[in-house]
Amino acid sequence: MKRLGNIPELPVYLPDSEVKQFSSYDRSGGNDDGFSGKYSFVRKNEKGHLVIFDASSSGVIERIWTPTPTDDTLDFYFEGAASPSFSIKFRDLFSGAVSPFVHPLAGSKVGGFYSYIPIPYKDGCKVVLRGEKLMFYQIQYRTLGAAYRVQSFSGKTTADEQKLLRRVAESWADEDPTDISWLTKKTACIENELKLEPGKTLSFASLAEGGRVVGVQISPSRLFEGAYKQVDLRITWDGEEQPAINLPIADFFGFAFGSRSMKSKLMGATDAKLYCYLPMPFDRSARFELVYRENKLLEGQPVLSLKTSVFYTAEKRNIKQEGKLYAFWNSSQPAPGEPHLFLEGNGAGHYMGTLLQSQATEFSHFTEFFEGDDKTLIDGAMAIHGTGSEDYFNGGWYAQPGGWVEKLGTALHGCLDYSLPFSRTGGYRFYLTDKIPFNKSIQHSIEHGPEQNNRKVWYTSVAFYYANRPVQINHPPQNETAIVFQPDTLTFYTRLMQHLTYNGNIHLRDGSAVSEGADNAAMNISVAELQKGKYKVFLHQVKESDGNVEVSLAAGREPSGWKKVPLKDQDCYLGEIEIYDPAIPVSILFKNSDRKSLRFNRVMLVPYK
């Protein structure tokens, strides 16, 4: 429980322990990661109930996640007991109604239900769901060697444990992530006011003796917004040949597609400043730099006026027990059939955080790339196999009301952004208690698409880990990859997210919009996410037709005149509109004079370049 609130211990290794996971992933390699329930249990017991977790020896369950909790009872059997040692309704792991599963250490956000309350067990644990069906789930746990003293979970807490629980919960719920009142009197600060010119590199902190950085703040945060990520953060420990951290500053602090987004407990961006409180111990020296890349596509790059603060102590790294902080940045378009790699390499340490921006580069499959599973191989063996991308970030149900559809997060995890028209989303997750140790190697990746990495994407990720040396070398950011991809087609889907509303002789049938008969019909498109400007308008028919339809377009001003549109092409060009105010929906009026049936499943707006 103490580790839930102990950020200073993030660099500390957990020897003789392994992190593994039980989950409902499709063992056949398909996408049935919980829909049917076929893979959502280890086995059935003699009563027909579902055994969903079964581990021998000692360990601790560190994370439980599902988007589909039920009122069925969960029974926890410890130490080979014949009867349950602890029972609880599955839903009450997350409701906050049953101690010690209190908010926000357990709860729900963006469609997912999660619990980080540790459930230790000695000499084995079995978890049984008293029900006939379970859908999606993940139970992440840590095996513990003989040196660890373990007492099995009882559900009961002492007065001291309740006090600790309240203190940690209050810390997670703190809404001011830039508060530094926790700094001790032993903390010193290097403050600077800088003028950063294009093409220049400036050092904003340099330490010549061993110690540890405990906080970094940079302001104002607005300077790093926009599609062009021209400023890099570069951090080097102990004179190493390669920087430990070398990536666009916007990506390091959790921006999403050019805008401030993440406000986690550990790092992020407020309206005023960037902040990071990941502990950074080092042995002999530390150097913090800002690199301002020139870009020929940008005229008149401004000089940036910045304020920086680096908080540090003289406490040197314990070389045997702690790692140094490293971050690996990967902005790329993975080949079809190949996953996106968060981190891959040889060495020893532990993994503790992921930031991801996911962008489709084709625009007919909405955000279906987020069906992809995460996979983690530790020392050459599969340790964790997830059930979907939003699941990895403790969310659920992208493109569904109440689900993974908005920028929203918690202290450790959340959604960075979601836009169906732009075919993009992103998430963040930090591993506080559940950091993943590796002794020889790690391969941590995520798929892009329902099966076989079959969706074209551009993924940008940051992987955080602690180690004695880098596991994978960062290449310096280049202008070509340190940029926000701009889709050339903005797509609205008839069955998703209610961007489209219908009036008159048009209605939704089996996921498609259908207009039949000669009566007039109207469809409104919410364009609040779009910029002002001119757009070409297309609709995608379910299949080609031999008729015509008359169309009139409007965007808050006088509608265009009626235009006869042939339906011989599956993608029908309707005309052009100019959006003057994105708060005003675009309207498409139809007259089906041929009395032919018009059936379509998406509308596309293509901006003029």
C-alpha positions in Angstrom: 0.0 0.0 0.0 2.9 2.4 0.8 4.2 2.1 -2.8 0.9 3.5 -4.1 2.0 6.9 -2.8 5.7 6.6 -2.8 7.0 8.3 -5.9 10.6 8.6 -4.7 10.9 4.8 -4.8 10.1 4.6 -8.6 13.9 4.1 -9.4 14.2 1.3 -6.9 14.5 -2.2 -8.4 12.3 -5.0 -7.2 14.6 -8.0 -7.4 13.4 -11.6 -7.4 9.9 -10.6 -8.8 8.2 -11.0 -12.1 5.1 -9.2 -13.5 2.6 -11.3 -15.4 -1.1 -11.1 -16.4 -4.2 -13.2 -16.8 -6.5 -11.8 -19.5 -9.3 -12.6 -21.9 -7.2 -12.1 -25.1 -8.1 -14.2 -28.1 -5.7 -17.2 -28.1 -6.3 -17.9 -31.8 -4.8 -14.5 -32.8 -8.2 -13.1 -33.7 -10.1 -10.2 -32.1 -12.5 -12.0 -29.8 -10.8 -10.6 -26.7 -13.9 -10.8 -24.5 -16.9 -10.3 -26.8 -18.1 -13.9 -26.6 -16.4 -14.8 -23.3 -14.7 -17.8 -24.9 -11.3 -16.9 -23.6 -12.5 -15.1 -20.4 -11.6 -17.8 -17.9 -8.8 -20.3 -17.2 -11.3 -23.2 -16.6 -14.6 -23.9 -15.0 -14.9 -25.5 -11.6 -17.1 -28.3 -10.6 -20.0 -25.9 -10.1 -19.6 -24.4 -13.5 -18.2 -21.1 -12.1 -15.3 -19.4 -13.9 -11.8 -19.6 -12.6 -10.2 -16.4 -13.9 -6.9 -16.3 -12.0 -4.8 -19.2 -10.6 -1.3 -18.6 -9.4 1.0 -20.7 -7.3 3.6 -19.6 -4.8 3.5 -16.1 -3.3 2.7 -12.8 -4.9 0.4 -9.8 -5.1 -2.4 -8.8 -7.5 -1.5 -5.2 -8.4 -4.1 -4.2 -11.0 -7.6 -5.4 -12.0 -9.3 -4.0 -15.1 -12.5 -4.6 -17.0 -15.0 -2.5 -19.0 -17.8 -5.0 -18.2 -18.2 -5.5 -14.5 -21.1 -7.6 -13.3 -23.0 -8.1 -10.0 -21.6 -11.7 -9.8 -19.5 -12.5 -6.7 -15.7 -12.9 -6.9 -14.2 -15.5 -4.5 -10.6 -15.2 -3.6 -8.9 -18.5 -2.3 -5.6 -18.1 -0.7 -3.0 -20.7 0.4 -4.9 -23.6 -1.1 -8.0 -23.1 1.1 -11.1 -25.1 0.2 -13.4 -22.1 1.0 -13.0 -18.4 0.0 -10.8 -16.2 2.1 -12.5 -13.1 0.8 -15.5 -12.4 -1.4 -16.9 -9.3 -3.1 -19.2 -8.4 -5.9 -17.2 -7.9 -9.0 -18.7 -4.4 -9.5 -17.8 -3.4 -5.9 -14.1 -3.7 -6.7 -14.6 -0.4 -8.5 -17.7 1.3 -6.9 -15.9 2.8 -3.9 -18.6 1.4 -1.6 -16.4 -1.4 -0.1 -13.2 -0.7 1.8 -10.3 -0.8 1.0 -11.3 -0.4 -2.7 -11.8 3.3 -2.4 -11.8 6.1 -5.0 -9.6 7.1 -6.8 -7.3 4.1 -6.1 -10.1 2.1 -7.6 -12.9 3.5 -9.9 -13.9 4.1 -13.5 -12.9 6.5 -16.2 -13.4 6.7 -20.0 -15.3 3.4 -20.2 -12.9 1.3 -18.1 -13.1 0.1 -14.5 -9.8 -0.4 -12.6 -8.4 -1.2 -9.2 -4.9 -0.7 -8.0 -5.5 -1.8 -4.4 -2.9 -4.5 -3.8 -4.2 -8.0 -3.0 -1.2 -10.0 -1.6 -1.3 -13.8 -1.2 1.0 -16.4 0.3 1.5 -19.8 -1.2 -1.0 -19.4 -4.0 -4.2 -17.6 -5.1 -7.3 -18.6 -7.1 -10.0 -16.2 -8.1 -13.4 -17.6 -9.1 -16.4 -15.7 -10.6 -19.7 -17.1 -9.5 -21.3 -16.5 -12.9 -21.9 -18.0 -16.3 -20.2 -15.4 -18.4 -17.4 -12.8 -18.1 -16.4 -10.6 -21.0 -13.2 -8.5 -21.0 -10.8 -8.6 -18.1 -7.1 -8.3 -17.1 -5.5 -9.2 -13.8 -1.9 -8.1 -13.5 0.2 -9.6 -10.7 3.7 -9.8 -9.3 5.4 -13.1 -8.2 7.5 -12.6 -5.1 10.6 -14.7 -4.1 11.4 -16.3 -0.8 13.0 -13.1 0.6 9.6 -11.3 0.6 7.4 -11.5 3.7 3.9 -11.9 2.5 0.6 -12.0 4.5 -2.5 -12.9 2.5 -5.2 -10.3 2.0 -8.2 -10.4 4.3 -10.2 -7.4 3.3 -9.8 -6.0 6.8 -7.6 -3.0 7.6 -6.1 -1.6 10.8 -6.5 2.0 11.9 -3.0 2.7 10.7 -3.7 1.1 7.3 -7.0 3.2 7.0 -5.0 6.3 7.7 -2.4 5.4 5.1 -5.2 4.6 2.6 -6.8 8.0 3.1 -3.5 9.8 2.7 -2.7 8.0 -0.6 -6.2 8.5 -1.9 -6.0 12.2 -1.1 -2.7 12.4 -2.9 -4.1 10.8 -6.0 -7.1 13.1 -6.0 -5.0 16.3 -5.7 -6.1 18.6 -8.5 -3.0 20.8 -8.4 -0.3 18.8 -10.0 2.2 21.7 -9.9 2.1 22.0 -6.1 5.7 21.5 -4.8 4.9 21.9 -1.0 6.2 18.3 -0.6 9.8 19.4 -1.4 12.1 19.1 1.7 14.5 21.6 3.1 17.3 19.6 1.5 16.0 20.4 -2.0 17.9 23.1 -4.0 16.7 24.7 -7.2 18.4 26.0 -10.4 16.2 28.7 -11.9 16.8 30.3 -15.3 15.2 32.8 -17.6 16.2 32.0 -21.2 15.9 33.4 -24.7 16.0 30.4 -27.0 16.7 31.2 -30.7 16.0 29.0 -33.7 18.9 26.7 -34.5 20.4 27.1 -31.0 20.9 24.7 -28.0 20.8 26.1 -24.4 21.7 24.4 -21.2 19.3 25.2 -18.4 20.8 23.1 -15.6 24.2 21.4 -15.2 25.2 19.5 -12.1 28.8 18.3 -11.6 28.4 16.0 -8.6 26.1 13.0 -8.1 22.6 13.5 -6.8 19.0 13.3 -7.9 16.6 15.6 -9.7 13.2 15.5 -8.1 11.3 18.0 -10.3 11.4 20.0 -13.5 9.1 22.9 -14.4 9.1 25.0 -17.6 6.9 27.9 -18.6 4.9 29.1 -20.4 3.5 25.8 -21.7 1.6 27.5 -24.6 5.0 28.0 -26.5 5.1 24.2 -27.3 1.6 23.9 -28.9 1.1 23.5 -32.6 1.7 21.0 -35.4 5.5 21.6 -35.6 7.3 20.2 -32.6 10.5 22.2 -33.0 11.9 22.2 -29.4 13.5 19.1 -28.0 14.3 18.2 -24.4 17.7 16.6 -24.0 19.0 15.1 -20.7 22.4 13.4 -20.3 23.6 11.5 -17.2 27.2 11.0 -16.1 28.7 12.1 -19.4 27.2 9.2 -21.3 27.8 9.2 -25.0 24.1 9.3 -25.8 21.4 11.4 -24.0 19.1 9.4 -21.8 16.2 11.6 -22.9 16.2 13.2 -26.4 12.7 13.9 -27.8 10.3 16.8 -28.6 9.4 18.5 -25.4 5.7 18.4 -26.3 5.8 14.6 -26.5 7.7 14.3 -23.3 5.1 16.2 -21.3 2.1 14.5 -22.8 0.8 16.9 -25.4 -1.6 15.3 -27.9 -1.7 16.3 -31.6 -0.3 19.8 -30.9 -2.4 20.6 -27.7 -1.8 20.4 -24.0 -3.4 17.3 -22.7 -2.0 15.2 -19.9 -2.2 16.3 -16.2 -1.1 13.2 -14.3 0.3 13.1 -10.9 3.8 12.5 -12.2 4.1 14.8 -15.1 2.1 16.8 -17.7 1.1 20.3 -18.7 -1.2 22.9 -17.2 -2.3 26.1 -18.8 0.7 27.8 -17.3 3.6 25.4 -17.1 5.1 22.0 -17.9 6.0 19.8 -14.9 7.7 16.5 -14.3 8.3 14.8 -10.8 9.8 11.5 -12.0 12.8 10.9 -9.7 16.1 11.1 -11.7 19.1 9.8 -9.7 22.5 10.0 -11.2 26.1 9.2 -10.3 28.5 12.0 -11.3 26.8 14.6 -13.4 23.6 15.7 -15.1 23.0 18.1 -18.0 19.6 19.5 -19.1 19.3 21.2 -22.5 16.7 22.6 -24.9 17.3 22.2 -28.6 15.4 24.5 -31.0 15.5 23.0 -34.5 15.2 25.3 -37.5 12.6 24.4 -40.1 12.5 25.8 -43.6 8.7 25.3 -43.8 8.3 27.9 -41.0 8.9 31.5 -41.8 10.0 33.8 -39.0 10.4 31.3 -36.2 10.2 33.4 -33.0 12.7 33.7 -30.2 11.2 31.8 -27.2 11.2 33.4 -23.8 11.2 30.7 -21.1 11.5 30.2 -17.4 12.9 26.9 -16.1 13.3 25.4 -12.6 15.2 22.2 -11.8 14.8 20.9 -8.2 17.4 18.5 -6.9 19.1 17.0 -3.8 22.6 15.8 -3.1 21.4 12.2 -2.5 23.4 10.1 -5.0 22.0 7.1 -6.8 22.3 3.7 -5.0 23.9 1.9 -7.9 23.0 -1.6 -6.7 19.4 -0.7 -5.9 18.3 2.0 -8.3 18.2 2.8 -12.0 18.6 6.0 -14.0 15.7 7.4 -15.9 15.6 6.8 -19.7 13.0 7.6 -22.3 12.7 6.1 -25.8 10.8 8.1 -28.4 9.3 6.3 -31.5 7.5 8.3 -34.1 6.9 6.1 -37.1 4.5 4.4 -39.5 4.9 0.7 -38.8 4.7 -1.6 -41.8 1.6 -3.8 -42.3 1.9 -6.9 -40.2 4.4 -5.3 -37.8 3.5 -3.9 -34.4 4.5 -0.5 -33.1 7.4 -0.9 -30.6 7.3 1.0 -27.4 10.7 -0.4 -26.3 12.9 -3.3 -27.4 16.4 -4.1 -26.3 18.8 -6.0 -24.0 19.6 -5.0 -20.5 18.2 -4.9 -17.0 15.8 -2.5 -15.3 12.1 -1.9 -15.0 9.5 -0.3 -17.3 7.3 2.4 -15.8 5.4 4.5 -18.3 3.9 4.9 -21.8 2.6 7.9 -23.7 1.0 7.2 -27.1 -0.5 9.3 -29.9 -2.3 7.1 -32.5 -3.2 8.5 -35.9 -4.8 6.6 -38.8 -3.3 7.4 -42.2 -6.3 6.1 -44.1 -9.8 7.2 -43.3 -12.4 4.5 -43.8 -12.0 2.5 -40.7 -12.6 5.1 -38.0 -10.3 4.4 -35.0 -10.4 0.6 -35.5 -6.6 0.6 -35.2 -7.2 0.8 -31.4 -8.4 -2.8 -31.4 -4.8 -3.8 -31.3 -3.4 -5.6 -28.3 -0.4 -4.8 -26.2 2.2 -7.5 -25.8 5.2 -7.6 -23.4 8.0 -10.2 -23.6 10.3 -10.2 -20.6 13.7 -12.0 -21.0 12.3 -13.7 -24.1 9.1 -15.0 -22.7 5.5 -13.7 -23.0 4.6 -12.0 -19.7 1.6 -9.8 -20.6 -0.9 -10.0 -23.5 -3.6 -7.4 -23.4 -7.0 -7.2 -24.9 -7.2 -3.9 -26.8 -5.4 -0.5 -26.9 -7.8 1.5 -24.8 -7.8 -1.4 -22.3 -4.1 -1.0 -21.9 -4.7 2.6 -20.7 -7.5 1.3 -18.3 -10.3 2.6 -20.6 -12.9 0.9 -22.7 -15.4 1.2 -25.6 -13.9 3.7 -27.9 -16.4 5.6 -30.2 -19.2 4.7 -27.8 -21.1 7.2 -25.6 -19.6 7.2 -22.0 -16.6 5.4 -23.2 -13.2 6.2 -24.6 -14.3 9.4 -26.4 -12.8 12.4 -24.6 -9.7 13.8 -23.0 -10.0 12.6 -19.5 -7.7 11.0 -17.0 -6.6 10.1 -13.5 -3.4 10.4 -11.5 -1.7 7.5 -13.5 -3.7 6.8 -16.6 -6.2 8.3 -19.1 -7.2 9.3 -22.6 -5.1 12.1 -24.2 -7.6 12.9 -26.9 -10.2 11.3 -29.1 -11.5 12.5 -32.5 -13.5 10.3 -34.8 -13.5 12.7 -37.7 -9.7 13.0 -37.5 -9.2 9.3 -36.9 -6.9 9.8 -33.9 -6.7 9.1 -30.2 -4.0 8.6 -27.5 -3.4 7.6 -24.0 -1.0 7.6 -21.0 -0.2 5.1 -18.3 2.3 5.0 -15.5 3.4 1.9 -13.6 3.7 3.0 -10.0 3.3 -0.2 -8.0 3.2 -2.4 -11.1 6.5 -1.4 -12.7 7.7 -4.3 -14.9 11.2 -5.7 -14.1 13.4 -7.2 -16.8 16.8 -8.9 -16.3 18.0 -9.7 -19.8 15.7 -8.1 -22.3 12.3 -6.4 -23.0 10.1 -6.2 -26.0 7.0 -4.1 -25.3 4.7 -3.4 -28.3 1.2 -2.6 -29.4 -0.7 -3.8 -32.4 -2.5 -1.4 -34.9 -5.7 -3.0 -36.0 -8.1 -5.8 -35.1 -5.9 -8.6 -36.5 -2.4 -8.9 -37.9 -1.6 -5.2 -37.6 -3.9 -4.5 -40.6 -4.6 -0.8 -40.2 -2.3 2.0 -41.6 -1.2 4.4 -38.9 1.4 6.9 -37.6 2.1 6.2 -33.9 4.2 8.4 -31.7 5.1 7.0 -28.3 7.4 7.7 -25.3 8.5 4.7 -23.2 9.9 5.5 -19.7 12.1 3.0 -17.8 14.8 2.9 -15.2 18.1 1.0 -15.9 21.8 1.3 -15.4 22.3 2.0 -19.1 20.1 2.6 -22.1 18.2 -0.4 -23.5 17.5 1.3 -26.8 19.3 4.3 -28.2 17.3 7.4 -29.1 18.0 9.0 -32.5 17.7 12.8 -32.5 14.3 14.1 -33.6 14.0 15.2 -37.2 11.5 17.8 -38.6 10.0 15.0 -40.8 8.9 12.9 -37.8 8.5 15.6 -35.1 5.3 16.8 -36.6 1.5 16.4 -36.1 0.1 14.4 -39.0 -2.8 16.3 -40.7 -5.4 14.0 -42.2 -6.5 14.9 -45.8 -10.0 13.5 -45.2 -12.3 14.1 -42.2 -14.8 11.3 -41.9 -18.2 11.2 -40.1 -19.8 7.8 -39.6 -23.6 7.2 -39.6 -23.6 4.8 -36.7 -20.9 6.3 -34.4 -20.7 9.2 -32.0 -23.9 10.9 -33.2 -22.0 13.5 -35.3 -24.9 13.1 -37.8 -28.5 13.8 -37.1 -31.5 13.2 -39.4 -34.8 14.9 -40.3 -37.6 14.1 -42.7 -37.4 11.0 -44.9 -34.0 9.7 -43.8 -33.3 7.4 -40.9 -30.7 5.0 -39.5 -31.1 1.3 -40.4 -28.6 -1.4 -39.6 -25.9 1.2 -39.1 -26.4 3.0 -42.4 -28.4 6.2 -43.3 -31.3 5.4 -45.6 -33.5 7.7 -47.7 -36.4 6.2 -49.6 -39.2 7.7 -51.6 -39.7 11.2 -53.0 -40.0 13.2 -49.8 -37.4 15.7 -48.8 -34.8 14.7 -46.2 -32.1 16.6 -44.2 -28.9 15.6 -42.4 -26.9 17.8 -40.0 -23.2 17.3 -39.4 -21.6 18.5 -36.2 -18.3 20.1 -37.3 -17.2 21.5 -34.0 -13.8 19.8 -34.2 -13.0 21.3 -37.7 -11.3 24.5 -38.6 -12.9 27.3 -40.6 -12.4 27.0 -44.4 -13.6 25.4 -47.6 -14.3 21.7 -47.9 -15.3 19.2 -50.6 -18.2 17.0 -49.4 -18.5 13.3 -50.3 -20.8 10.5 -49.1 -19.9 6.8 -49.3 -22.7 4.6 -50.5 -23.0 1.1 -49.2 -23.1 0.1 -52.8 -23.3 1.9 -56.1 -26.8 2.9 -57.5 -28.0 3.8 -61.0 -30.2 6.7 -59.9 -29.7 10.4 -59.0 -30.3 12.5 -55.9 -30.7 16.3 -55.7 -28.6 17.9 -53.0 -28.3 21.4 -51.4 -25.6 22.2 -48.9 -25.5 24.8 -46.2 -23.1 25.8 -43.4 -24.9 28.5 -41.4 -25.6 30.8 -44.4 -27.8 30.7 -47.5 -27.9 27.1 -48.8 -26.5 26.3 -52.2 -28.8 25.7 -55.0 -30.1 22.3 -55.8 -27.7 20.1 -57.6 -28.4 16.7 -59.3 -25.8 14.1 -58.2 -25.4 10.8 -60.0 -25.1 7.8 -57.7 -23.0 5.7 -60.1 -19.9 6.0 -57.9 -19.6 4.6 -54.4 -18.0 7.8 -53.2 -20.3 10.5 -54.5 -19.1 14.1 -54.7 -21.9 16.4 -53.4 -20.2 19.8 -53.8 -18.4 22.2 -51.6 -19.1 24.2 -48.5 -17.3 26.9 -46.5 -17.4 26.6 -42.7 -17.5 30.1 -41.2 -18.3 29.0 -37.7 -17.6 25.4 -36.6 -20.2 25.8 -33.9 -22.9 25.8 -36.6 -23.6 22.3 -38.2 -23.3 21.7 -41.9 -26.6 20.7 -43.4 -27.2 18.5 -46.4 -30.7 18.5 -47.9 -31.8 15.7 -50.2 -34.6 15.4 -52.8 -34.9 11.8 -54.0 -36.8 12.6 -57.2 -36.0 9.2 -58.8 -37.6 7.4 -55.9 -34.5 5.3 -55.6 -33.2 4.2 -52.3 -30.1 6.0 -51.1 -28.0 4.1 -48.5 -24.7 5.4 -47.1 -22.5 4.8 -44.1 -20.2 7.8 -43.9 -19.7 11.4 -45.0 -16.3 12.8 -45.9 -15.1 16.4 -45.8 -11.9 17.1 -47.7 -10.2 20.4 -46.9 -9.0 22.6 -49.7 -5.2 22.9 -49.6 
